[in-house]
Amino acid sequence: MNQVALFAFFVAMFSLSGYAQSNPALKAELERIMESDQVPRNEYVAALRAQHRDSVLIERLVKTILHNDSVNTVRVTEILDTHGFPTLAEVGDINIAVWAVSYSIPTSR
């Protein structure tokens, strides 16, 4: 899949809001994916900015990020293969989570 097209699609989807969600289970899963993607990254940035860096914490966060990226990439690929791109009608604007993880999915399969 063309990463530029993927990016453009999700930018457009993220800029819209206010839609009712017809697939709350998928929305909840995408929210979980987004959280597992973003929380350790935010903690990593905070750890790097700390006055006294904790190298053990930073190393643990890097391992967590890499693990979550691997797990999330597999799951997002499954979602895209099964459902296609989640629509605003299905999940609202949380579908940006798919883009946040899928940027790392290889474009050729």
C-alpha positions as CSV (number, residue, x, y, z in Angstrom):
1,M,0.0,0.0,0.0
2,N,1.3,3.4,-0.9
3,Q,2.3,5.1,2.4
4,V,1.5,8.6,1.0
5,A,-2.0,7.6,0.2
6,L,-2.3,5.9,3.6
7,F,-1.1,9.1,5.3
8,A,-3.5,11.3,3.3
9,F,-6.4,9.0,4.0
10,F,-5.9,9.2,7.8
11,V,-5.2,12.9,7.9
12,A,-8.5,13.4,6.2
13,M,-10.3,11.0,8.5
14,F,-8.7,12.5,11.6
15,S,-9.7,16.0,10.7
16,L,-13.4,15.0,10.8
17,S,-15.3,14.3,14.0
18,G,-18.7,13.9,15.4
19,Y,-19.7,10.7,13.8
20,A,-21.6,8.0,15.7
21,Q,-19.7,4.7,15.9
22,S,-21.4,1.6,14.5
23,N,-18.5,-0.7,15.6
24,P,-17.7,0.1,19.2
25,A,-15.6,-3.1,19.7
26,L,-13.3,-2.1,16.8
27,K,-13.2,1.5,18.1
28,A,-12.2,0.1,21.6
29,E,-9.5,-2.0,20.0
30,L,-8.1,0.9,18.0
31,E,-8.1,3.0,21.2
32,R,-6.1,0.2,23.0
33,I,-3.7,0.0,20.1
34,M,-3.2,3.8,20.1
35,E,-2.6,3.8,23.9
36,S,-0.1,0.9,23.7
37,D,1.7,2.8,20.9
38,Q,1.7,6.3,22.5
39,V,2.0,5.8,26.3
40,P,5.5,4.2,26.3
41,R,6.7,6.7,23.6
42,N,5.6,9.6,25.8
43,E,7.2,8.1,28.8
44,Y,10.4,7.6,26.8
45,V,10.5,11.3,25.7
46,A,9.9,12.3,29.4
47,A,12.7,10.0,30.5
48,L,15.1,11.5,27.9
49,R,14.2,15.0,29.0
50,A,14.6,14.2,32.7
51,Q,17.5,16.1,34.4
52,H,18.8,12.8,35.8
53,R,18.4,10.1,33.1
54,D,17.6,6.6,34.2
55,S,19.3,4.4,31.7
56,V,17.5,1.2,33.0
57,L,14.1,2.9,32.5
58,I,15.0,4.1,29.1
59,E,16.2,0.7,28.0
60,R,13.0,-0.9,29.4
61,L,10.9,1.7,27.5
62,V,12.7,1.0,24.2
63,K,12.1,-2.7,24.6
64,T,8.4,-2.0,25.3
65,I,8.1,0.2,22.3
66,L,9.7,-2.3,20.0
67,H,7.6,-5.1,21.4
68,N,4.3,-3.1,21.1
69,D,5.2,-2.0,17.6
70,S,5.6,-5.6,16.5
71,V,2.3,-6.7,18.1
72,N,0.4,-3.7,16.9
73,T,1.7,-4.0,13.4
74,V,0.5,-7.6,13.2
75,R,-2.9,-6.6,14.6
76,V,-3.4,-3.5,12.4
77,T,-2.4,-5.6,9.3
78,E,-5.1,-8.1,10.3
79,I,-7.7,-5.4,10.7
80,L,-6.8,-3.8,7.4
81,D,-6.9,-7.2,5.6
82,T,-10.2,-8.2,7.3
83,H,-12.1,-4.9,7.5
84,G,-10.3,-2.6,5.1
85,F,-9.8,0.9,6.5
86,P,-12.2,1.5,9.4
87,T,-14.6,4.3,8.5
88,L,-15.7,7.3,10.5
89,A,-19.2,5.7,10.6
90,E,-17.6,2.5,12.2
91,V,-15.2,4.0,14.7
92,G,-15.3,7.8,14.6
93,D,-12.0,9.6,14.3
94,I,-10.0,7.1,16.4
95,N,-9.1,5.4,13.2
96,I,-6.0,7.6,13.2
97,A,-4.6,4.8,15.5
98,V,-4.4,2.6,12.4
99,W,-2.2,5.2,10.7
100,A,-0.1,5.7,13.8
101,V,0.9,2.1,13.7
102,S,0.7,1.3,10.0
103,Y,3.3,3.8,9.0
104,S,5.8,1.0,9.8
105,I,4.1,-1.7,7.8
106,P,6.1,-2.5,4.6
107,T,4.4,-1.2,1.5
108,S,5.0,-4.3,-0.6
109,R,3.6,-7.7,0.5
